[in-house]
Amino acid sequence: MAPDDRARALEDRILELLAQRGAGRTICPSEAARSVHGEDDEGWRDLMEPAREAARRLVAAGHLEVTQGGEVVDMDAAKGPIRLRLRPGGD
């Protein structure tokens, strides 16, 4: 998959997973990476940084919030695992 196609696939999958989960619910970026790559091997780990980059673009576009411990955080300042959720009114 070309880098631009992969980036778009990750963005789309993040939004699809969150829509399936429902309002106020979260996902881990790894869920999108696994979904785009497939869970048959550990190769999905190579998509973790691209998945985080896709999330950054969606945050910048006003679609997502990044959380840790249920609190909205700045993705670039966050240390450790993050969660993604749809921003209220940010569709």
Protein Blocks (a to p, Z undefined) as FASTA:
>chain_A
ZZklmmmmmmmmmmmmmmmnoghiacdfklmmmmmnopkbmklmmmmmmmmmmmmmmmmn
opaccdeehiacdfklpgcjddddddehiZZ
